Amino acid sequence: MIIQTENLTKIYGEKETKVIALNNVNLSVREGEFLAITGPSGSGKTTLLNLIGTLDEPTSGNVLFDEVDIGKLKGNKLSDFRREKIGFVFQLFNLIDILTALENVKIPLIPYLKECKFNLNDRAKELLSSVGLEGRGNHLPGQLSGGEQQRVAIARALINEPNLILADEPTGNVDIKAGDDIIALLQQLNRKRGVNIILVTHNIALAQKTDRILNLRDGKLIDDK
């Protein structure tokens, strides 16, 4: 298993304001799997993704990545782990408006340029080409469609050659056609590059295009299809 969570719990607030976002969630993600996590707003989907991605810390429980307890990683070791192992794709693209598509793809590794074992500029161009944006590298985000911006975000997520991509509602801000294209692209990355993908979505039709669906309700994992 590439990912395992053990009694993963996240609680916000205290007493009257306490909200149990996740409640003793146990799940396993197989190597090479394209997994969808579904559920309504407020069910805990994004919280779960953030805990797996080390963007947040659990109240209790553990996340194991290749049998490594990532909760025990601190400071630079945690930052290095996140940079080397995980790529993120967000609903709102999170591109920097004043940077070109090529610059947006490169930016996660700019601070680590001396450590790169490859030419960063060449790799960014290759990734833009692989997501169907060859020749669009000099365009600013505002000059690209929503679907194209999300493709830039996917290329950016791949710049560090991650083992795992965490995609949080990646089709939420694009039209149906672009959404279908993005899911097809993620399928291709999973099958041809062997990238593990966890997709959070409320769209059941999209979820059904993945290998397996997990369903969350009120912070609890209620079924495994």
SEKELUM-243087 format. One line per 4 residues: number of its first residue (from 1); their letters; for each residue x, y, z of N, C-alpha, C, O. Coordinates in Angstrom, 1 decimal. Example, Ala and Ser with C-alpha at 12.3 -4.5 7.8 and 13.67 -1.06 7.14 Angstrom:
# residues 2
1 = as = 13.2:-5.7:7.8:12.3:-4.5:7.8:13.2:-3.3:7.8:14.2:-3.3:8.5; 12.8:-2.2:7.1:13.7:-1.1:7.1:12.9:0.0:7.9:13.4:1.1:8.0
This chain:
# residues 225
1 = miiq = 0.8:-1.2:0.0:0.0:0.0:0.0:0.9:1.3:0.0:1.8:1.3:0.8; 0.5:2.2:-0.9:1.3:3.5:-0.8:0.8:4.4:0.3:1.6:5.1:0.8; -0.5:4.4:0.6:-1.1:5.2:1.6:-1.9:4.4:2.5:-2.7:3.5:2.1; -1.8:4.6:3.8:-2.7:4.0:4.8:-2.9:5.0:5.9:-2.0:5.7:6.4
5 = tenl = -4.2:5.1:6.3:-4.6:6.0:7.4:-5.1:5.1:8.5:-5.8:4.1:8.3; -4.7:5.4:9.7:-5.1:4.6:10.9:-5.8:5.5:11.9:-5.3:6.4:12.5; -7.1:5.2:12.0:-8.0:6.0:13.0:-7.8:7.5:12.8:-7.7:8.2:13.9; -7.8:7.9:11.6:-7.5:9.3:11.4:-8.6:10.2:11.8:-9.8:10.0:11.3
9 = tkiy = -8.4:11.2:12.7:-9.4:12.0:13.2:-8.9:13.5:13.2:-7.8:13.8:13.5; -9.8:14.4:12.8:-9.5:15.8:12.8:-10.7:16.5:13.5:-11.8:16.4:13.0; -10.4:17.3:14.5:-11.5:18.0:15.2:-11.1:19.5:15.3:-9.9:19.9:15.6; -12.0:20.4:14.9:-11.8:21.8:14.9:-12.6:22.4:16.1:-13.7:21.9:16.4
13 = geke = -12.0:23.4:16.8:-12.8:24.0:17.9:-12.8:23.2:19.1:-12.3:22.1:19.2; -13.5:23.7:20.1:-13.7:23.0:21.4:-15.1:23.2:21.9:-15.8:24.2:21.6; -15.6:22.3:22.8:-16.8:22.4:23.5:-18.0:22.7:22.5:-18.3:21.9:21.6; -18.6:23.9:22.7:-19.8:24.2:21.9:-19.5:24.4:20.4:-20.3:24.2:19.5
17 = tkvi = -18.2:24.8:20.1:-17.8:25.0:18.7:-17.1:23.8:18.1:-16.7:23.9:16.9; -17.1:22.7:18.8:-16.3:21.6:18.3:-17.0:21.0:17.0:-18.2:20.7:17.0; -16.2:20.8:16.0:-16.6:20.1:14.8:-15.7:18.9:14.5:-14.5:19.1:14.4; -16.3:17.8:14.4:-15.5:16.6:14.0:-15.5:16.5:12.5:-16.5:16.0:11.9
21 = alnn = -14.4:16.9:11.9:-14.3:16.9:10.4:-14.0:15.5:9.9:-14.6:15.1:8.9; -13.2:14.7:10.6:-12.9:13.3:10.3:-13.0:12.5:11.6:-12.6:12.9:12.6; -13.6:11.3:11.4:-13.9:10.5:12.6:-13.4:9.1:12.4:-14.1:8.2:11.8; -12.1:8.8:12.9:-11.6:7.5:12.9:-11.6:6.8:11.5:-12.1:5.8:11.3
25 = vnls = -11.0:7.6:10.5:-11.0:7.1:9.1:-9.8:6.1:8.9:-8.7:6.5:9.2; -10.1:4.9:8.4:-9.1:4.0:8.0:-9.3:3.6:6.6:-10.3:3.2:6.1; -8.2:3.9:5.8:-8.3:3.6:4.4:-6.9:3.2:3.9:-5.9:3.5:4.5; -6.9:2.4:2.8:-5.7:2.0:2.2:-5.7:2.3:0.7:-6.8:2.1:0.1
29 = vreg = -4.6:2.9:0.2:-4.5:3.2:-1.3:-3.5:2.3:-1.9:-2.3:2.3:-1.4; -3.8:1.5:-2.8:-2.9:0.5:-3.4:-1.9:1.2:-4.4:-2.3:2.3:-5.0; -0.8:0.7:-4.5:0.2:1.2:-5.5:-0.4:1.2:-6.9:-0.9:0.2:-7.3; -0.2:2.4:-7.6:-0.7:2.5:-8.9:-2.2:2.7:-9.1:-2.7:2.7:-10.2
33 = efla = -2.9:3.0:-8.0:-4.3:3.2:-8.0:-4.7:4.6:-8.3:-4.1:5.6:-7.9; -5.9:4.8:-9.0:-6.6:6.0:-9.2:-7.8:5.9:-8.4:-8.8:5.3:-8.8; -7.8:6.6:-7.3:-8.9:6.5:-6.3:-9.7:7.8:-6.2:-9.2:8.9:-6.3; -11.0:7.7:-6.1:-11.9:8.8:-6.0:-12.5:8.8:-4.6:-12.9:7.8:-4.0
37 = itgp = -12.6:10.0:-4.0:-13.3:10.2:-2.7:-14.4:11.1:-2.9:-14.3:12.3:-3.3; -15.7:10.6:-2.7:-16.9:11.4:-2.9:-17.6:11.7:-1.6:-17.3:11.2:-0.6; -18.6:12.6:-1.7:-19.4:13.0:-0.6:-19.8:14.4:-0.7:-19.2:15.2:-1.5; -20.9:14.8:0.0:-21.4:16.2:-0.1:-20.4:17.2:0.6:-19.5:16.8:1.2
41 = sgsg = -20.7:18.5:0.3:-19.9:19.5:1.0:-19.9:19.3:2.5:-21.0:19.0:3.1; -18.8:19.5:3.2:-18.7:19.3:4.6:-18.6:17.9:5.1:-18.6:17.6:6.3; -18.4:17.0:4.2:-18.3:15.5:4.6:-16.9:15.2:5.1:-16.7:14.1:5.7; -15.9:16.0:4.8:-14.5:15.8:5.3:-13.6:15.4:4.1:-12.4:15.0:4.4
45 = kttl = -14.0:15.5:2.9:-13.2:15.1:1.8:-11.9:15.9:1.7:-10.8:15.4:1.6; -12.0:17.2:1.7:-10.8:18.1:1.6:-9.9:18.0:2.8:-8.7:18.0:2.7; -10.5:17.8:4.0:-9.8:17.6:5.2:-8.9:16.4:5.1:-7.7:16.4:5.4; -9.5:15.3:4.6:-8.8:14.0:4.4:-7.6:14.2:3.5:-6.5:13.8:3.7
49 = lnli = -7.9:14.9:2.4:-6.8:15.1:1.4:-5.7:16.0:2.0:-4.5:15.7:1.8; -6.0:17.0:2.8:-5.0:17.9:3.4:-4.2:17.1:4.4:-3.0:17.4:4.5; -4.8:16.2:5.1:-4.0:15.4:6.1:-3.1:14.4:5.3:-1.9:14.3:5.8; -3.5:13.8:4.3:-2.7:12.9:3.5:-1.5:13.7:2.9:-0.4:13.2:2.8
53 = gtld = -1.8:14.9:2.5:-0.8:15.7:1.8:0.1:16.5:2.7:0.9:17.3:2.3; -0.1:16.3:4.0:0.7:17.0:5.1:0.5:18.5:5.1:1.4:19.2:5.6; -0.6:19.0:4.6:-0.9:20.4:4.6:-1.6:20.7:6.0:-1.7:21.9:6.3; -2.0:19.7:6.7:-2.6:19.9:8.0:-2.2:18.7:8.9:-1.7:17.7:8.4
57 = epts = -2.4:18.8:10.2:-2.0:17.8:11.1:-3.3:17.2:11.7:-4.2:17.9:12.1; -3.3:15.9:11.9:-4.5:15.3:12.5:-4.6:15.5:14.0:-3.6:15.8:14.7; -5.8:15.5:14.6:-6.0:15.6:16.0:-5.5:14.3:16.6:-4.9:14.3:17.7; -5.8:13.2:16.0:-5.2:11.9:16.4:-5.2:10.9:15.2:-5.8:11.2:14.1
61 = gnvl = -4.5:9.8:15.3:-4.4:8.9:14.2:-3.1:9.1:13.4:-2.4:10.1:13.7; -2.9:8.3:12.4:-1.6:8.3:11.6:-1.9:8.2:10.2:-2.9:7.7:9.7; -1.0:8.8:9.4:-0.9:8.6:7.9:0.4:8.0:7.6:1.5:8.5:7.9; 0.4:6.8:6.9:1.6:6.1:6.5:1.7:6.3:5.0:0.8:6.0:4.3
65 = fdev = 2.9:6.7:4.6:3.2:6.8:3.1:4.4:5.8:2.9:5.5:6.1:3.4; 4.1:4.8:2.1:5.1:3.7:1.9:5.7:3.3:3.3:6.9:3.1:3.4; 4.8:3.1:4.2:5.0:2.6:5.5:5.8:3.5:6.4:6.3:3.2:7.5; 6.0:4.8:5.9:6.7:5.8:6.8:5.6:6.6:7.4:4.7:7.1:6.8
69 = digk = 5.6:6.8:8.7:4.7:7.6:9.5:5.0:9.1:9.3:6.0:9.6:9.9; 4.3:9.7:8.4:4.7:11.1:8.1:4.4:12.1:9.2:4.9:13.2:9.2; 3.6:11.7:10.2:3.4:12.5:11.4:4.7:12.7:12.2:4.8:13.6:13.0; 5.7:11.8:12.0:6.9:11.9:12.7:8.0:12.8:12.0:9.0:13.1:12.6
73 = lkgn = 7.6:13.3:10.8:8.5:14.2:10.1:8.3:15.6:10.5:7.1:16.0:10.6; 9.3:16.3:10.7:9.2:17.7:11.2:10.1:18.6:10.4:11.1:18.2:9.8; 9.7:19.9:10.3:10.6:20.9:9.8:11.0:20.7:8.3:10.1:20.4:7.5; 12.3:20.7:8.0:12.8:20.5:6.7:12.5:19.1:6.2:12.3:19.0:5.0
77 = klsd = 12.6:18.1:7.0:12.3:16.8:6.6:10.9:16.6:6.0:10.7:15.9:5.1; 9.9:17.3:6.7:8.6:17.3:6.2:8.4:18.0:4.9:7.7:17.6:4.0; 9.0:19.2:4.8:9.0:20.0:3.6:9.6:19.3:2.4:9.1:19.3:1.3; 10.7:18.6:2.7:11.4:17.9:1.6:10.5:16.7:1.2:10.5:16.4:0.0
81 = frre = 9.9:16.0:2.1:9.0:14.9:1.8:7.9:15.3:0.9:7.6:14.7:-0.1; 7.3:16.4:1.3:6.1:16.9:0.5:6.6:17.3:-0.9:5.9:17.0:-1.9; 7.7:18.0:-1.0:8.2:18.5:-2.3:8.6:17.3:-3.2:8.4:17.3:-4.4; 9.2:16.3:-2.6:9.7:15.1:-3.4:8.6:14.1:-3.8:8.7:13.4:-4.8
85 = kigf = 7.6:14.0:-2.9:6.7:12.8:-3.1:5.3:13.2:-3.6:4.6:12.3:-4.1; 4.8:14.5:-3.4:3.4:14.8:-3.6:3.3:16.0:-4.5:4.0:17.0:-4.4; 2.3:15.9:-5.4:1.9:17.0:-6.3:0.5:17.3:-6.0:-0.4:16.4:-5.8; 0.1:18.6:-6.0:-1.2:19.1:-5.6:-1.9:19.8:-6.8:-1.3:20.5:-7.6
89 = vfql = -3.2:19.4:-7.0:-4.0:20.1:-8.0:-5.2:20.6:-7.3:-6.0:19.8:-6.7; -5.5:21.9:-7.4:-6.6:22.5:-6.7:-7.7:23.0:-7.6:-7.5:23.2:-8.8; -8.9:23.1:-7.0:-10.1:23.6:-7.8:-9.8:24.9:-8.4:-10.3:25.2:-9.6; -9.2:25.8:-7.7:-9.0:27.2:-8.1:-7.7:27.5:-8.9:-7.3:28.6:-9.1
93 = fnli = -7.1:26.4:-9.4:-5.9:26.4:-10.2:-4.6:26.9:-9.4:-3.6:26.3:-9.4; -4.8:28.1:-8.6:-3.7:28.6:-7.8:-2.5:29.0:-8.7:-1.4:28.8:-8.2; -2.8:29.5:-9.9:-1.7:30.0:-10.7:-1.4:31.4:-10.3:-2.2:32.2:-9.8; -0.1:31.9:-10.5:0.3:33.2:-10.3:0.0:34.1:-11.5:0.6:33.8:-12.6
97 = dilt = -0.8:35.1:-11.4:-1.3:35.8:-12.6:-0.2:36.5:-13.4:-0.3:36.6:-14.6; 0.8:36.9:-12.8:1.9:37.7:-13.5:2.9:36.8:-14.1:3.9:37.3:-14.7; 2.8:35.5:-13.9:3.8:34.6:-14.4:3.2:33.8:-15.6:2.0:33.6:-15.6; 4.1:33.5:-16.6:3.6:32.7:-17.7:3.3:31.3:-17.3:3.6:30.9:-16.2
101 = alen = 2.7:30.6:-18.2:2.4:29.2:-18.0:3.7:28.4:-17.6:3.7:27.6:-16.7; 4.7:28.7:-18.4:6.0:28.0:-18.2:6.6:28.3:-16.8:7.1:27.4:-16.1; 6.5:29.6:-16.5:7.0:30.0:-15.2:6.2:29.4:-14.0:6.8:29.1:-13.0; 4.9:29.3:-14.2:4.1:28.7:-13.2:4.4:27.2:-13.0:4.4:26.7:-11.8
105 = vkip = 4.7:26.5:-14.0:5.1:25.1:-13.9:6.4:25.0:-13.2:6.6:24.0:-12.4; 7.3:25.9:-13.4:8.7:25.7:-12.8:8.7:26.2:-11.4:9.6:25.8:-10.6; 7.8:27.0:-10.9:8.0:27.7:-9.7:8.2:26.8:-8.4:8.9:27.3:-7.5; 7.5:25.6:-8.3:7.8:24.9:-7.1:9.2:24.5:-6.9:9.7:24.3:-5.7
109 = lipy = 10.0:24.4:-8.0:11.4:23.9:-7.8:12.4:25.1:-8.0:13.6:24.8:-7.9; 12.0:26.3:-8.2:12.9:27.4:-8.4:13.8:27.6:-7.1:15.0:27.8:-7.3; 13.3:27.4:-5.9:14.2:27.6:-4.7:15.2:26.4:-4.6:16.1:26.5:-3.9; 14.9:25.3:-5.4:15.8:24.2:-5.2:16.6:23.9:-6.6:16.9:22.8:-6.9
113 = lkec = 16.8:25.0:-7.3:17.3:24.8:-8.7:18.7:24.1:-8.6:19.0:23.3:-9.5; 19.5:24.4:-7.7:20.8:23.8:-7.6:20.8:22.3:-7.3:21.7:21.6:-7.6; 19.7:21.9:-6.7:19.5:20.4:-6.4:18.9:19.6:-7.6:18.9:18.4:-7.5; 18.4:20.3:-8.6:17.7:19.6:-9.7:18.7:18.8:-10.5:19.8:19.3:-10.8
117 = kfnl = 18.3:17.6:-10.8:19.2:16.7:-11.6:18.8:16.7:-13.0:19.3:15.9:-13.8; 17.9:17.7:-13.4:17.5:17.8:-14.8:17.4:19.3:-15.1:17.4:20.2:-14.2; 17.3:19.7:-16.4:17.1:21.1:-16.8:15.7:21.4:-16.5:14.8:20.9:-17.2; 15.5:22.4:-15.6:14.1:22.7:-15.2:13.3:23.3:-16.3:12.1:23.0:-16.4
121 = ndra = 13.9:24.1:-17.1:13.2:24.8:-18.2:12.7:23.7:-19.2:11.6:23.8:-19.7; 13.6:22.8:-19.6:13.3:21.8:-20.5:12.2:20.9:-20.0:11.3:20.5:-20.7; 12.3:20.5:-18.7:11.3:19.7:-18.1:9.9:20.3:-18.1:8.9:19.7:-18.4; 9.9:21.6:-17.8:8.6:22.3:-17.8:8.0:22.4:-19.2:6.8:22.2:-19.3
125 = kell = 8.8:22.6:-20.2:8.3:22.6:-21.6:7.8:21.2:-21.9:6.7:21.1:-22.6; 8.5:20.2:-21.6:8.0:18.8:-21.8:6.7:18.5:-21.2:5.8:17.9:-21.8; 6.5:19.0:-20.0:5.3:18.7:-19.2:4.1:19.5:-19.9:3.0:19.0:-20.0; 4.3:20.7:-20.2:3.3:21.5:-20.9:2.9:20.8:-22.2:1.7:20.8:-22.5
129 = ssvg = 3.8:20.3:-22.9:3.5:19.5:-24.2:2.7:18.3:-23.8:1.8:17.9:-24.6; 3.1:17.6:-22.7:2.4:16.3:-22.4:1.0:16.6:-22.0:0.2:15.6:-22.1; 0.6:17.8:-21.5:-0.8:18.1:-21.2:-1.5:18.8:-22.3:-2.6:19.4:-22.1; -0.9:18.9:-23.5:-1.5:19.5:-24.6:-1.4:21.0:-24.7:-2.2:21.6:-25.4
133 = legr = -0.4:21.5:-24.1:-0.2:23.0:-24.2:1.1:23.4:-24.8:1.7:24.4:-24.5; 1.6:22.6:-25.7:2.8:23.0:-26.5:2.5:24.3:-27.2:1.5:24.5:-27.9; 3.5:25.2:-27.1:3.3:26.5:-27.7:2.5:27.5:-26.9:2.4:28.7:-27.3; 2.1:27.1:-25.7:1.3:28.1:-24.8:2.1:28.5:-23.6:1.6:29.2:-22.7
137 = gnhl = 3.4:28.2:-23.6:4.2:28.4:-22.4:4.4:29.9:-22.1:4.6:30.3:-20.9; 4.3:30.8:-23.1:4.5:32.2:-22.8:3.2:32.9:-22.5:3.2:34.2:-22.4; 2.1:32.2:-22.5:0.8:32.9:-22.2:0.7:33.1:-20.7:1.0:32.2:-19.9; 0.1:34.2:-20.3:-0.3:34.4:-18.9:-1.6:33.6:-18.6:-2.3:33.3:-19.5
141 = pgql = -1.9:33.3:-17.3:-3.1:32.6:-17.0:-4.3:33.3:-17.5:-5.3:32.6:-18.0; -4.4:34.6:-17.5:-5.6:35.3:-18.0:-5.8:35.2:-19.5:-6.8:35.5:-20.0; -4.8:34.7:-20.2:-4.9:34.4:-21.6:-5.3:33.0:-22.0:-5.3:32.6:-23.1; -5.5:32.2:-20.9:-5.8:30.8:-21.1:-7.2:30.5:-20.6:-7.8:31.2:-19.7
145 = sgge = -7.9:29.5:-21.2:-9.2:29.1:-20.7:-9.1:28.4:-19.4:-8.0:28.1:-18.9; -10.2:28.2:-18.7:-10.2:27.5:-17.4:-9.6:26.1:-17.5:-8.8:25.7:-16.7; -10.0:25.4:-18.6:-9.4:24.1:-18.8:-7.9:24.1:-19.0:-7.2:23.2:-18.5; -7.5:25.1:-19.8:-6.0:25.2:-20.0:-5.3:25.6:-18.7:-4.2:25.1:-18.5
149 = qqrv = -5.9:26.4:-17.9:-5.2:26.8:-16.7:-5.1:25.5:-15.8:-4.1:25.4:-15.1; -6.1:24.7:-15.8:-6.0:23.5:-14.9:-5.0:22.5:-15.5:-4.3:21.8:-14.7; -4.8:22.5:-16.8:-3.7:21.7:-17.4:-2.3:22.2:-16.9:-1.4:21.4:-16.7; -2.2:23.5:-16.9:-1.0:24.1:-16.4:-0.7:23.7:-14.9:0.4:23.3:-14.5
153 = aiar = -1.8:23.7:-14.1:-1.7:23.3:-12.7:-1.3:21.8:-12.6:-0.6:21.4:-11.7; -1.8:20.9:-13.5:-1.4:19.5:-13.5:0.0:19.4:-13.9:0.8:18.6:-13.3; 0.5:20.1:-14.9:1.9:20.1:-15.3:2.8:20.5:-14.1:3.8:20.0:-13.8; 2.3:21.6:-13.4:3.1:22.1:-12.2:3.2:21.0:-11.1:4.2:20.8:-10.5
157 = alin = 2.1:20.2:-11.0:2.0:19.2:-10.0:3.0:18.0:-10.3:3.5:17.3:-9.4; 3.4:17.9:-11.6:4.2:16.8:-12.0:5.7:17.2:-12.1:6.6:16.4:-12.3; 6.0:18.5:-11.8:7.4:19.0:-12.0:8.4:18.3:-11.1:9.6:18.2:-11.5; 7.9:17.9:-9.9:8.8:17.2:-9.0:8.8:15.7:-9.1:9.4:15.0:-8.3
161 = epnl = 8.2:15.2:-10.2:8.1:13.8:-10.4:7.6:13.0:-9.2:8.2:12.1:-8.7; 6.4:13.4:-8.8:5.8:12.9:-7.5:5.4:11.4:-7.6:5.0:11.0:-8.7; 5.3:10.7:-6.5:4.7:9.4:-6.4:3.2:9.5:-6.4:2.4:8.6:-6.8; 2.7:10.7:-5.9:1.2:10.8:-5.6:0.8:12.2:-6.0:1.4:13.2:-5.7
165 = ilad = -0.4:12.2:-6.7:-1.1:13.5:-7.0:-2.4:13.5:-6.2:-3.1:12.6:-6.2; -2.6:14.6:-5.5:-3.8:14.9:-4.7:-4.6:15.9:-5.5:-4.1:17.1:-5.6; -5.7:15.6:-6.0:-6.5:16.5:-6.8:-7.8:16.8:-6.1:-8.7:16.0:-6.0; -8.0:18.1:-5.7:-9.2:18.5:-5.0:-10.2:19.2:-5.9:-10.0:20.4:-6.2
169 = eptg = -11.2:18.5:-6.3:-12.2:19.1:-7.2:-11.6:19.7:-8.4:-11.9:20.9:-8.7; -10.7:19.0:-9.1:-10.0:19.7:-10.2:-10.8:20.1:-11.4:-10.4:20.8:-12.3; -12.1:19.6:-11.5:-13.0:20.0:-12.6:-14.1:21.0:-12.1:-15.0:21.3:-12.9; -14.0:21.4:-10.9:-15.0:22.2:-10.3:-15.2:23.6:-11.0:-16.3:24.2:-10.9
173 = nvdi = -14.2:24.1:-11.6:-14.2:25.5:-12.2:-14.1:25.5:-13.7:-13.7:26.5:-14.3; -14.4:24.4:-14.3:-14.3:24.3:-15.8:-15.6:23.7:-16.3:-16.4:23.1:-15.6; -15.8:23.9:-17.6:-17.1:23.3:-18.2:-17.0:21.8:-18.4:-15.9:21.2:-18.1; -18.1:21.2:-18.8:-18.2:19.8:-18.8:-17.1:19.1:-19.7:-16.5:18.2:-19.4
177 = kagd = -17.0:19.7:-20.9:-16.0:19.2:-21.9:-14.6:19.3:-21.3:-13.8:18.3:-21.4; -14.2:20.4:-20.7:-12.9:20.6:-20.2:-12.7:19.6:-19.0:-11.6:19.1:-18.8; -13.8:19.4:-18.2:-13.7:18.5:-17.1:-13.4:17.1:-17.5:-12.6:16.4:-16.9; -14.1:16.6:-18.6:-13.9:15.3:-19.1:-12.5:15.2:-19.6:-11.8:14.1:-19.5
181 = diia = -11.9:16.2:-20.3:-10.6:16.2:-20.8:-9.6:16.1:-19.6:-8.6:15.4:-19.7; -9.8:16.8:-18.5:-8.9:16.7:-17.4:-8.9:15.4:-16.8:-7.9:14.9:-16.4; -10.1:14.7:-16.6:-10.1:13.4:-16.1:-9.4:12.4:-17.0:-8.7:11.5:-16.5; -9.6:12.6:-18.3:-8.9:11.7:-19.2:-7.4:11.9:-19.1:-6.6:10.9:-19.2
185 = llqq = -6.9:13.1:-18.9:-5.5:13.4:-18.7:-5.0:12.7:-17.4:-3.9:12.1:-17.5; -5.8:12.8:-16.4:-5.3:12.2:-15.1:-5.3:10.7:-15.3:-4.4:10.0:-14.8; -6.3:10.1:-16.0:-6.2:8.6:-16.3:-4.9:8.3:-17.0:-4.3:7.3:-16.7; -4.6:9.1:-18.0:-3.4:8.8:-18.8:-2.1:8.9:-17.9:-1.2:8.0:-18.1
189 = lnrk = -2.1:9.9:-17.0:-0.9:10.0:-16.2:-0.8:8.8:-15.2:0.3:8.3:-15.0; -2.0:8.3:-14.8:-2.0:7.1:-13.9:-1.5:5.9:-14.6:-0.7:5.1:-14.1; -2.1:5.7:-15.8:-1.8:4.4:-16.6:-0.4:4.4:-17.2:0.2:3.4:-17.3; 0.0:5.6:-17.8:1.2:5.6:-18.6:2.4:5.9:-17.7:3.5:5.4:-18.0
193 = rgvn = 2.3:6.8:-16.8:3.4:7.2:-15.9:3.4:6.5:-14.6:4.4:6.6:-13.9; 2.3:5.8:-14.3:2.2:5.1:-13.0:2.1:6.0:-11.8:2.4:5.6:-10.7; 1.6:7.2:-12.0:1.4:8.2:-10.9:0.1:7.7:-10.1:-0.9:7.6:-10.7; 0.3:7.6:-8.8:-0.9:7.4:-7.9:-1.7:8.7:-7.8:-1.1:9.7:-7.7
197 = iilv = -3.0:8.5:-7.9:-3.9:9.7:-7.9:-5.0:9.5:-6.9:-5.7:8.5:-6.9; -5.2:10.5:-6.0:-6.4:10.5:-5.2:-7.2:11.8:-5.6:-6.7:12.9:-5.5; -8.4:11.6:-6.1:-9.3:12.6:-6.6:-10.4:12.8:-5.6:-11.2:11.9:-5.3; -10.6:14.1:-5.2:-11.8:14.4:-4.4:-12.8:15.1:-5.3:-12.5:16.0:-6.0
201 = thni = -14.0:14.6:-5.3:-15.1:15.2:-6.1:-16.4:14.9:-5.5:-16.6:13.9:-4.8; -17.4:15.7:-5.8:-18.8:15.4:-5.5:-19.5:14.9:-6.8:-20.7:14.6:-6.7; -18.8:14.8:-7.9:-19.4:14.4:-9.2:-19.2:12.9:-9.3:-18.2:12.4:-9.6; -20.3:12.2:-9.1:-20.3:10.7:-9.2:-19.9:10.2:-10.6:-19.2:9.2:-10.7
205 = alaq = -20.4:10.9:-11.6:-20.0:10.5:-13.0:-18.5:10.5:-13.2:-18.0:9.6:-13.9; -17.9:11.5:-12.7:-16.4:11.6:-12.8:-15.7:10.5:-12.0:-14.8:9.9:-12.4; -16.2:10.4:-10.8:-15.7:9.4:-9.9:-15.7:8.0:-10.4:-14.8:7.2:-10.2; -16.8:7.7:-11.2:-16.9:6.4:-11.8:-15.9:6.1:-12.9:-15.8:5.0:-13.4
209 = ktdr = -15.1:7.1:-13.3:-14.0:6.9:-14.3:-12.7:6.5:-13.6:-11.7:6.3:-14.3; -12.7:6.4:-12.3:-11.5:6.0:-11.5:-11.5:4.5:-11.2:-12.5:3.8:-11.6; -10.5:4.0:-10.6:-10.4:2.6:-10.3:-11.4:2.2:-9.1:-11.9:1.1:-9.1; -11.6:3.1:-8.2:-12.3:2.7:-7.0:-12.9:4.0:-6.4:-12.3:5.1:-6.5
213 = ilnl = -14.0:3.9:-5.7:-14.7:5.0:-5.1:-14.8:4.8:-3.6:-15.3:3.7:-3.1; -14.4:5.8:-2.8:-14.6:5.8:-1.4:-15.6:6.9:-1.1:-15.6:7.9:-1.7; -16.6:6.7:-0.1:-17.6:7.6:0.1:-17.5:8.1:1.6:-17.4:7.3:2.5; -17.5:9.4:1.8:-17.5:10.0:3.1:-18.8:10.7:3.4:-19.4:11.3:2.6
217 = rdgk = -19.3:10.5:4.6:-20.4:11.2:5.2:-20.2:11.6:6.6:-19.8:10.7:7.4; -20.3:12.9:6.9:-20.1:13.4:8.2:-18.8:12.9:8.8:-18.7:12.6:10.0; -17.7:12.9:8.0:-16.4:12.6:8.5:-16.1:11.1:8.6:-15.1:10.7:9.1; -17.1:10.3:8.2:-16.9:8.8:8.4:-16.9:8.1:7.0:-17.6:8.5:6.1
221 = lidd = -16.0:7.2:6.9:-16.0:6.4:5.6:-17.1:5.3:5.7:-17.1:4.4:6.6; -18.1:5.5:4.8:-19.3:4.6:5.0:-19.4:3.5:4.0:-20.1:2.5:4.2; -18.6:3.5:2.9:-18.5:2.4:2.1:-17.3:2.4:1.2:-16.6:3.4:1.1; -17.0:1.3:0.6:-15.8:1.1:-0.2:-16.2:0.3:-1.4:-16.4:-0.9:-1.3
225 = k = -16.3:1.0:-2.6:-16.8:0.3:-3.8:-15.7:-0.2:-4.7:-15.9:-0.8:-5.7
